[in-house]
Amino acid sequence: MKKSTTQMTKIELLEVITEKNQIIADLNAKIDELEGMAISSSAKALDADSSRLLSLMNQRIKALEEQINDA
């Protein structure tokens, strides 16, 4: 059976506080990690011409890679 906070000893309360502080620290670290991922993944949408150019470049790179692998 779980005790209420009024029934806990000081040591038990300190243990709970320590446990909760660790959880908060872990969550803050996760938030920092996710914020870093969001910043690194921010991308700008391309207009149609840029998109076509990028697609052509990717096709050309793939063709060159296949030539190198076949050689």
N, C-alpha and C positions, 0 to 999 in steps of 0.2 A: 504494500500500500504506500502511495506517495504522500509524503508529509507536506503540509502547507508551510509557507515561509515563516509563519508565526511559531511553528512547532520545531523548526530547525535550530541546531546549535550554530554558534558563530563559525565554527570550522566548516560545517556543512554549507552554510550560506556562502562562505568564501570559495568553497569548491565549486558551487554552482556559478558564482560570478566569474571565476577563472575559466570554467567551461564555456560560458556564454561569450566571454571576451575572446576566446580562441575561435569560436564560431564566427564572430564579427570580423576578426582579423582575416580569416579564411575567405569570407564573403567579400571583404574589401579588396583582397588580392585578386579574386576572380573578377571583380568589377574592373580593376585596373587592367587586367589581361584582356577583357572583352572590349574595353575602350581602346586599347592599343590595336586590337584587331580591326575595330571599326575605322580607326584613323587610317590604318595601312590599306584597307580595302576600299576607301572612298575613291570612286571613279567617276569620270565625266562621260556623259552620253556623247556618242559621235554623230556627226551629221551624215547624210547619205553618202557624200563623196568620200569622206574619211573612212567610213565603214567599208566601202567598196575597195578603196586603196589598201586598207589593212587586210581585207580578205584576199586580195591578189598577192600581197606580200607573203601572207601565210601559205598560200598555195605554192608560190615560188620557192619558199624555204623548204617546204615538204618535198617538192620535186628535187631540189638540190640534195637534201638529206638522203633520198632514195638513190640518187646517182652515186653518192659517196658509199652508201651501204652495198650497192651492187658491184662497185669497183674492187 
